């Protein structure tokens, strides 16, 4: 299963701040039901993903 990155957020946000989670929640509220946050260890950032719509 492929995924498309909607947005990237640095992992060093201030304590108590969750910008990736907040962005994903806004996207879900707008109808993007599968918006998910994952950690990319190589880039030390959080990614907001949605499933890819490619039909191969």
mmCIF file of the N, C-alpha and C atoms, coordinates in Angstrom:
data_MODEL
# 
_entry.id   MODEL 
# 
loop_
_atom_site.group_PDB 
_atom_site.id 
_atom_site.type_symbol 
_atom_site.label_atom_id 
_atom_site.label_alt_id 
_atom_site.label_comp_id 
_atom_site.label_asym_id 
_atom_site.label_entity_id 
_atom_site.label_seq_id 
_atom_site.pdbx_PDB_ins_code 
_atom_site.Cartn_x 
_atom_site.Cartn_y 
_atom_site.Cartn_z 
_atom_site.occupancy 
_atom_site.B_iso_or_equiv 
_atom_site.pdbx_formal_charge 
_atom_site.auth_seq_id 
_atom_site.auth_comp_id 
_atom_site.auth_asym_id 
_atom_site.auth_atom_id 
_atom_site.pdbx_PDB_model_num 
ATOM 1   N N  . UNK A 1 1  ? 0.848   -1.182 0.000   1.00 0.00 ? 1  UNK A N  1 
ATOM 2   C CA . UNK A 1 1  ? 0.000   0.000  0.000   1.00 0.00 ? 1  UNK A CA 1 
ATOM 3   C C  . UNK A 1 1  ? 0.887   1.237  0.000   1.00 0.00 ? 1  UNK A C  1 
ATOM 4   N N  . UNK A 1 2  ? 0.622   2.157  -0.895  1.00 0.00 ? 2  UNK A N  1 
ATOM 5   C CA . UNK A 1 2  ? 1.376   3.392  -0.947  1.00 0.00 ? 2  UNK A CA 1 
ATOM 6   C C  . UNK A 1 2  ? 0.696   4.476  -0.140  1.00 0.00 ? 2  UNK A C  1 
ATOM 7   N N  . UNK A 1 3  ? 1.449   5.524  0.121   1.00 0.00 ? 3  UNK A N  1 
ATOM 8   C CA . UNK A 1 3  ? 0.910   6.653  0.878   1.00 0.00 ? 3  UNK A CA 1 
ATOM 9   C C  . UNK A 1 3  ? 1.441   7.949  0.291   1.00 0.00 ? 3  UNK A C  1 
ATOM 10  N N  . UNK A 1 4  ? 0.661   8.991  0.434   1.00 0.00 ? 4  UNK A N  1 
ATOM 11  C CA . UNK A 1 4  ? 1.034   10.327 -0.024  1.00 0.00 ? 4  UNK A CA 1 
ATOM 12  C C  . UNK A 1 4  ? 1.246   11.205 1.196   1.00 0.00 ? 4  UNK A C  1 
ATOM 13  N N  . UNK A 1 5  ? 2.356   11.956 1.197   1.00 0.00 ? 5  UNK A N  1 
ATOM 14  C CA . UNK A 1 5  ? 2.668   12.859 2.306   1.00 0.00 ? 5  UNK A CA 1 
ATOM 15  C C  . UNK A 1 5  ? 1.950   14.179 2.070   1.00 0.00 ? 5  UNK A C  1 
ATOM 16  N N  . UNK A 1 6  ? 1.113   14.569 3.041   1.00 0.00 ? 6  UNK A N  1 
ATOM 17  C CA . UNK A 1 6  ? 0.417   15.854 2.950   1.00 0.00 ? 6  UNK A CA 1 
ATOM 18  C C  . UNK A 1 6  ? 1.258   16.987 3.511   1.00 0.00 ? 6  UNK A C  1 
ATOM 19  N N  . UNK A 1 7  ? 1.964   16.699 4.613   1.00 0.00 ? 7  UNK A N  1 
ATOM 20  C CA . UNK A 1 7  ? 2.733   17.748 5.304   1.00 0.00 ? 7  UNK A CA 1 
ATOM 21  C C  . UNK A 1 7  ? 3.806   17.116 6.168   1.00 0.00 ? 7  UNK A C  1 
ATOM 22  N N  . UNK A 1 8  ? 4.889   17.861 6.411   1.00 0.00 ? 8  UNK A N  1 
ATOM 23  C CA . UNK A 1 8  ? 5.982   17.438 7.290   1.00 0.00 ? 8  UNK A CA 1 
ATOM 24  C C  . UNK A 1 8  ? 6.126   18.449 8.420   1.00 0.00 ? 8  UNK A C  1 
ATOM 25  N N  . UNK A 1 9  ? 6.419   17.941 9.622   1.00 0.00 ? 9  UNK A N  1 
ATOM 26  C CA . UNK A 1 9  ? 6.607   18.799 10.782  1.00 0.00 ? 9  UNK A CA 1 
ATOM 27  C C  . UNK A 1 9  ? 7.860   18.374 11.515  1.00 0.00 ? 9  UNK A C  1 
ATOM 28  N N  . UNK A 1 10 ? 8.726   19.293 11.919  1.00 0.00 ? 10 UNK A N  1 
ATOM 29  C CA . UNK A 1 10 ? 9.922   18.916 12.673  1.00 0.00 ? 10 UNK A CA 1 
ATOM 30  C C  . UNK A 1 10 ? 9.540   18.290 14.012  1.00 0.00 ? 10 UNK A C  1 
ATOM 31  N N  . UNK A 1 11 ? 10.360  17.348 14.462  1.00 0.00 ? 11 UNK A N  1 
ATOM 32  C CA . UNK A 1 11 ? 10.065  16.642 15.711  1.00 0.00 ? 11 UNK A CA 1 
ATOM 33  C C  . UNK A 1 11 ? 10.356  17.492 16.940  1.00 0.00 ? 11 UNK A C  1 
ATOM 34  N N  . UNK A 1 12 ? 11.040  18.591 16.806  1.00 0.00 ? 12 UNK A N  1 
ATOM 35  C CA . UNK A 1 12 ? 11.441  19.396 17.955  1.00 0.00 ? 12 UNK A CA 1 
ATOM 36  C C  . UNK A 1 12 ? 10.449  20.454 18.374  1.00 0.00 ? 12 UNK A C  1 
ATOM 37  N N  . UNK A 1 13 ? 9.176   20.182 18.309  1.00 0.00 ? 13 UNK A N  1 
ATOM 38  C CA . UNK A 1 13 ? 8.161   21.167 18.724  1.00 0.00 ? 13 UNK A CA 1 
ATOM 39  C C  . UNK A 1 13 ? 8.223   21.387 20.227  1.00 0.00 ? 13 UNK A C  1 
ATOM 40  N N  . UNK A 1 14 ? 7.791   22.547 20.684  1.00 0.00 ? 14 UNK A N  1 
ATOM 41  C CA . UNK A 1 14 ? 7.777   22.811 22.132  1.00 0.00 ? 14 UNK A CA 1 
ATOM 42  C C  . UNK A 1 14 ? 6.927   21.787 22.875  1.00 0.00 ? 14 UNK A C  1 
ATOM 43  N N  . UNK A 1 15 ? 7.263   21.548 24.106  1.00 0.00 ? 15 UNK A N  1 
ATOM 44  C CA . UNK A 1 15 ? 6.533   20.590 24.924  1.00 0.00 ? 15 UNK A CA 1 
ATOM 45  C C  . UNK A 1 15 ? 5.047   20.964 24.986  1.00 0.00 ? 15 UNK A C  1 
ATOM 46  N N  . UNK A 1 16 ? 4.198   19.963 24.783  1.00 0.00 ? 16 UNK A N  1 
ATOM 47  C CA . UNK A 1 16 ? 2.767   20.192 24.798  1.00 0.00 ? 16 UNK A CA 1 
ATOM 48  C C  . UNK A 1 16 ? 2.199   20.644 23.465  1.00 0.00 ? 16 UNK A C  1 
ATOM 49  N N  . UNK A 1 17 ? 3.054   20.826 22.457  1.00 0.00 ? 17 UNK A N  1 
ATOM 50  C CA . UNK A 1 17 ? 2.617   21.235 21.136  1.00 0.00 ? 17 UNK A CA 1 
ATOM 51  C C  . UNK A 1 17 ? 2.661   20.027 20.196  1.00 0.00 ? 17 UNK A C  1 
ATOM 52  N N  . UNK A 1 18 ? 1.572   19.781 19.497  1.00 0.00 ? 18 UNK A N  1 
ATOM 53  C CA . UNK A 1 18 ? 1.476   18.641 18.586  1.00 0.00 ? 18 UNK A CA 1 
ATOM 54  C C  . UNK A 1 18 ? 0.988   19.113 17.222  1.00 0.00 ? 18 UNK A C  1 
ATOM 55  N N  . UNK A 1 19 ? 1.783   19.884 16.479  1.00 0.00 ? 19 UNK A N  1 
ATOM 56  C CA . UNK A 1 19 ? 1.286   20.449 15.220  1.00 0.00 ? 19 UNK A CA 1 
ATOM 57  C C  . UNK A 1 19 ? 0.904   19.403 14.177  1.00 0.00 ? 19 UNK A C  1 
ATOM 58  N N  . UNK A 1 20 ? 1.616   18.282 14.106  1.00 0.00 ? 20 UNK A N  1 
ATOM 59  C CA . UNK A 1 20 ? 1.266   17.255 13.127  1.00 0.00 ? 20 UNK A CA 1 
ATOM 60  C C  . UNK A 1 20 ? -0.085  16.638 13.465  1.00 0.00 ? 20 UNK A C  1 
ATOM 61  N N  . UNK A 1 21 ? -0.312  16.338 14.736  1.00 0.00 ? 21 UNK A N  1 
ATOM 62  C CA . UNK A 1 21 ? -1.595  15.766 15.161  1.00 0.00 ? 21 UNK A CA 1 
ATOM 63  C C  . UNK A 1 21 ? -2.736  16.753 14.938  1.00 0.00 ? 21 UNK A C  1 
ATOM 64  N N  . UNK A 1 22 ? -2.483  18.029 15.206  1.00 0.00 ? 22 UNK A N  1 
ATOM 65  C CA . UNK A 1 22 ? -3.509  19.048 15.007  1.00 0.00 ? 22 UNK A CA 1 
ATOM 66  C C  . UNK A 1 22 ? -3.844  19.200 13.523  1.00 0.00 ? 22 UNK A C  1 
ATOM 67  N N  . UNK A 1 23 ? -2.814  19.158 12.661  1.00 0.00 ? 23 UNK A N  1 
ATOM 68  C CA . UNK A 1 23 ? -3.030  19.252 11.217  1.00 0.00 ? 23 UNK A CA 1 
ATOM 69  C C  . UNK A 1 23 ? -3.832  18.051 10.726  1.00 0.00 ? 23 UNK A C  1 
ATOM 70  N N  . UNK A 1 24 ? -3.454  16.844 11.176  1.00 0.00 ? 24 UNK A N  1 
ATOM 71  C CA . UNK A 1 24 ? -4.171  15.634 10.772  1.00 0.00 ? 24 UNK A CA 1 
ATOM 72  C C  . UNK A 1 24 ? -5.625  15.691 11.230  1.00 0.00 ? 24 UNK A C  1 
ATOM 73  N N  . UNK A 1 25 ? -5.867  16.184 12.438  1.00 0.00 ? 25 UNK A N  1 
ATOM 74  C CA . UNK A 1 25 ? -7.235  16.301 12.946  1.00 0.00 ? 25 UNK A CA 1 
ATOM 75  C C  . UNK A 1 25 ? -8.054  17.270 12.094  1.00 0.00 ? 25 UNK A C  1 
ATOM 76  N N  . UNK A 1 26 ? -7.443  18.388 11.672  1.00 0.00 ? 26 UNK A N  1 
ATOM 77  C CA . UNK A 1 26 ? -8.143  19.334 10.792  1.00 0.00 ? 26 UNK A CA 1 
ATOM 78  C C  . UNK A 1 26 ? -8.478  18.674 9.461   1.00 0.00 ? 26 UNK A C  1 
ATOM 79  N N  . UNK A 1 27 ? -7.526  17.913 8.920   1.00 0.00 ? 27 UNK A N  1 
ATOM 80  C CA . UNK A 1 27 ? -7.769  17.224 7.641   1.00 0.00 ? 27 UNK A CA 1 
ATOM 81  C C  . UNK A 1 27 ? -8.900  16.206 7.774   1.00 0.00 ? 27 UNK A C  1 
ATOM 82  N N  . UNK A 1 28 ? -8.919  15.466 8.894   1.00 0.00 ? 28 UNK A N  1 
ATOM 83  C CA . UNK A 1 28 ? -10.003 14.499 9.122   1.00 0.00 ? 28 UNK A CA 1 
ATOM 84  C C  . UNK A 1 28 ? -11.338 15.217 9.237   1.00 0.00 ? 28 UNK A C  1 
ATOM 85  N N  . UNK A 1 29 ? -11.359 16.377 9.895   1.00 0.00 ? 29 UNK A N  1 
ATOM 86  C CA . UNK A 1 29 ? -12.592 17.161 10.030  1.00 0.00 ? 29 UNK A CA 1 
ATOM 87  C C  . UNK A 1 29 ? -13.078 17.674 8.670   1.00 0.00 ? 29 UNK A C  1 
ATOM 88  N N  . UNK A 1 30 ? -12.141 17.861 7.737   1.00 0.00 ? 30 UNK A N  1 
ATOM 89  C CA . UNK A 1 30 ? -12.483 18.326 6.392   1.00 0.00 ? 30 UNK A CA 1 
ATOM 90  C C  . UNK A 1 30 ? -12.838 17.181 5.455   1.00 0.00 ? 30 UNK A C  1 
ATOM 91  N N  . UNK A 1 31 ? -12.834 15.933 5.966   1.00 0.00 ? 31 UNK A N  1 
ATOM 92  C CA . UNK A 1 31 ? -13.254 14.804 5.141   1.00 0.00 ? 31 UNK A CA 1 
ATOM 93  C C  . UNK A 1 31 ? -12.154 13.854 4.725   1.00 0.00 ? 31 UNK A C  1 
ATOM 94  N N  . UNK A 1 32 ? -10.921 14.117 5.073   1.00 0.00 ? 32 UNK A N  1 
ATOM 95  C CA . UNK A 1 32 ? -9.795  13.235 4.740   1.00 0.00 ? 32 UNK A CA 1 
ATOM 96  C C  . UNK A 1 32 ? -9.675  12.211 5.869   1.00 0.00 ? 32 UNK A C  1 
ATOM 97  N N  . UNK A 1 33 ? -10.607 11.242 5.894   1.00 0.00 ? 33 UNK A N  1 
ATOM 98  C CA . UNK A 1 33 ? -10.782 10.345 7.040   1.00 0.00 ? 33 UNK A CA 1 
ATOM 99  C C  . UNK A 1 33 ? -9.537  9.548  7.412   1.00 0.00 ? 33 UNK A C  1 
ATOM 100 N N  . UNK A 1 34 ? -8.659  9.279  6.480   1.00 0.00 ? 34 UNK A N  1 
ATOM 101 C CA . UNK A 1 34 ? -7.527  8.406  6.751   1.00 0.00 ? 34 UNK A CA 1 
ATOM 102 C C  . UNK A 1 34 ? -6.226  9.161  7.033   1.00 0.00 ? 34 UNK A C  1 
ATOM 103 N N  . UNK A 1 35 ? -6.280  10.452 7.318   1.00 0.00 ? 35 UNK A N  1 
ATOM 104 C CA . UNK A 1 35 ? -5.059  11.208 7.615   1.00 0.00 ? 35 UNK A CA 1 
ATOM 105 C C  . UNK A 1 35 ? -4.423  10.661 8.892   1.00 0.00 ? 35 UNK A C  1 
ATOM 106 N N  . UNK A 1 36 ? -3.156  10.251 8.773   1.00 0.00 ? 36 UNK A N  1 
ATOM 107 C CA . UNK A 1 36 ? -2.446  9.591  9.863   1.00 0.00 ? 36 UNK A CA 1 
ATOM 108 C C  . UNK A 1 36 ? -1.086  10.247 10.063  1.00 0.00 ? 36 UNK A C  1 
ATOM 109 N N  . UNK A 1 37 ? -0.625  10.276 11.300  1.00 0.00 ? 37 UNK A N  1 
ATOM 110 C CA . UNK A 1 37 ? 0.694   10.818 11.614  1.00 0.00 ? 37 UNK A CA 1 
ATOM 111 C C  . UNK A 1 37 ? 1.659   9.670  11.885  1.00 0.00 ? 37 UNK A C  1 
ATOM 112 N N  . UNK A 1 38 ? 2.825   9.731  11.235  1.00 0.00 ? 38 UNK A N  1 
ATOM 113 C CA . UNK A 1 38 ? 3.884   8.756  11.472  1.00 0.00 ? 38 UNK A CA 1 
ATOM 114 C C  . UNK A 1 38 ? 5.194   9.507  11.694  1.00 0.00 ? 38 UNK A C  1 
ATOM 115 N N  . UNK A 1 39 ? 6.139   8.850  12.357  1.00 0.00 ? 39 UNK A N  1 
ATOM 116 C CA . UNK A 1 39 ? 7.460   9.436  12.613  1.00 0.00 ? 39 UNK A CA 1 
ATOM 117 C C  . UNK A 1 39 ? 8.436   8.926  11.562  1.00 0.00 ? 39 UNK A C  1 
ATOM 118 N N  . UNK A 1 40 ? 9.145   9.844  10.917  1.00 0.00 ? 40 UNK A N  1 
ATOM 119 C CA . UNK A 1 40 ? 10.221  9.497  9.996   1.00 0.00 ? 40 UNK A CA 1 
ATOM 120 C C  . UNK A 1 40 ? 11.532  9.687  10.744  1.00 0.00 ? 40 UNK A C  1 
ATOM 121 N N  . UNK A 1 41 ? 12.132  8.577  11.170  1.00 0.00 ? 41 UNK A N  1 
ATOM 122 C CA . UNK A 1 41 ? 13.339  8.663  11.985  1.00 0.00 ? 41 UNK A CA 1 
ATOM 123 C C  . UNK A 1 41 ? 14.530  9.240  11.219  1.00 0.00 ? 41 UNK A C  1 
ATOM 124 N N  . UNK A 1 42 ? 14.629  8.951  9.919   1.00 0.00 ? 42 UNK A N  1 
ATOM 125 C CA . UNK A 1 42 ? 15.759  9.465  9.132   1.00 0.00 ? 42 UNK A CA 1 
ATOM 126 C C  . UNK A 1 42 ? 15.793  10.983 9.097   1.00 0.00 ? 42 UNK A C  1 
ATOM 127 N N  . UNK A 1 43 ? 14.627  11.590 8.931   1.00 0.00 ? 43 UNK A N  1 
ATOM 128 C CA . UNK A 1 43 ? 14.586  13.054 8.833   1.00 0.00 ? 43 UNK A CA 1 
ATOM 129 C C  . UNK A 1 43 ? 14.219  13.713 10.162  1.00 0.00 ? 43 UNK A C  1 
ATOM 130 N N  . UNK A 1 44 ? 13.967  12.916 11.203  1.00 0.00 ? 44 UNK A N  1 
ATOM 131 C CA . UNK A 1 44 ? 13.565  13.418 12.515  1.00 0.00 ? 44 UNK A CA 1 
ATOM 132 C C  . UNK A 1 44 ? 12.376  14.364 12.394  1.00 0.00 ? 44 UNK A C  1 
ATOM 133 N N  . UNK A 1 45 ? 11.344  13.868 11.701  1.00 0.00 ? 45 UNK A N  1 
ATOM 134 C CA . UNK A 1 45 ? 10.149  14.676 11.524  1.00 0.00 ? 45 UNK A CA 1 
ATOM 135 C C  . UNK A 1 45 ? 8.911   13.797 11.552  1.00 0.00 ? 45 UNK A C  1 
ATOM 136 N N  . UNK A 1 46 ? 7.775   14.445 11.777  1.00 0.00 ? 46 UNK A N  1 
ATOM 137 C CA . UNK A 1 46 ? 6.489   13.765 11.720  1.00 0.00 ? 46 UNK A CA 1 
ATOM 138 C C  . UNK A 1 46 ? 5.871   14.034 10.358  1.00 0.00 ? 46 UNK A C  1 
ATOM 139 N N  . UNK A 1 47 ? 5.299   12.991 9.760   1.00 0.00 ? 47 UNK A N  1 
ATOM 140 C CA . UNK A 1 47 ? 4.654   13.097 8.461   1.00 0.00 ? 47 UNK A CA 1 
ATOM 141 C C  . UNK A 1 47 ? 3.164   12.849 8.623   1.00 0.00 ? 47 UNK A C  1 
ATOM 142 N N  . UNK A 1 48 ? 2.370   13.645 7.930   1.00 0.00 ? 48 UNK A N  1 
ATOM 143 C CA . UNK A 1 48 ? 0.928   13.392 7.860   1.00 0.00 ? 48 UNK A CA 1 
ATOM 144 C C  . UNK A 1 48 ? 0.687   12.718 6.525   1.00 0.00 ? 48 UNK A C  1 
ATOM 145 N N  . UNK A 1 49 ? 0.174   11.473 6.591   1.00 0.00 ? 49 UNK A N  1 
ATOM 146 C CA . UNK A 1 49 ? -0.009  10.660 5.390   1.00 0.00 ? 49 UNK A CA 1 
ATOM 147 C C  . UNK A 1 49 ? -1.476  10.359 5.143   1.00 0.00 ? 49 UNK A C  1 
ATOM 148 N N  . UNK A 1 50 ? -1.781  10.126 3.857   1.00 0.00 ? 50 UNK A N  1 
ATOM 149 C CA . UNK A 1 50 ? -3.065  9.554  3.456   1.00 0.00 ? 50 UNK A CA 1 
ATOM 150 C C  . UNK A 1 50 ? -2.753  8.436  2.469   1.00 0.00 ? 50 UNK A C  1 
ATOM 151 N N  . UNK A 1 51 ? -3.608  7.421  2.401   1.00 0.00 ? 51 UNK A N  1 
ATOM 152 C CA . UNK A 1 51 ? -3.358  6.338  1.442   1.00 0.00 ? 51 UNK A CA 1 
ATOM 153 C C  . UNK A 1 51 ? -3.307  6.878  0.020   1.00 0.00 ? 51 UNK A C  1 
ATOM 154 N N  . UNK A 1 52 ? -2.415  6.298  -0.763  1.00 0.00 ? 52 UNK A N  1 
ATOM 155 C CA . UNK A 1 52 ? -2.293  6.688  -2.170  1.00 0.00 ? 52 UNK A CA 1 
ATOM 156 C C  . UNK A 1 52 ? -3.498  6.175  -2.942  1.00 0.00 ? 52 UNK A C  1 
ATOM 157 N N  . UNK A 1 53 ? -3.941  6.923  -3.909  1.00 0.00 ? 53 UNK A N  1 
ATOM 158 C CA . UNK A 1 53 ? -5.098  6.534  -4.712  1.00 0.00 ? 53 UNK A CA 1 
ATOM 159 C C  . UNK A 1 53 ? -4.685  5.887  -6.015  1.00 0.00 ? 53 UNK A C  1 
ATOM 160 N N  . UNK A 1 54 ? -3.412  5.512  -6.162  1.00 0.00 ? 54 UNK A N  1 
ATOM 161 C CA . UNK A 1 54 ? -2.937  4.882  -7.394  1.00 0.00 ? 54 UNK A CA 1 
ATOM 162 C C  . UNK A 1 54 ? -3.548  3.502  -7.545  1.00 0.00 ? 54 UNK A C  1 
ATOM 163 N N  . UNK A 1 55 ? -4.116  3.227  -8.696  1.00 0.00 ? 55 UNK A N  1 
ATOM 164 C CA . UNK A 1 55 ? -4.706  1.918  -8.991  1.00 0.00 ? 55 UNK A CA 1 
ATOM 165 C C  . UNK A 1 55 ? -3.805  1.220  -9.991  1.00 0.00 ? 55 UNK A C  1 
ATOM 166 N N  . UNK A 1 56 ? -2.903  0.372  -9.510  1.00 0.00 ? 56 UNK A N  1 
ATOM 167 C CA . UNK A 1 56 ? -1.968  -0.347 -10.412 1.00 0.00 ? 56 UNK A CA 1 
ATOM 168 C C  . UNK A 1 56 ? -2.435  -1.739 -10.695 1.00 0.00 ? 56 UNK A C  1 
# 
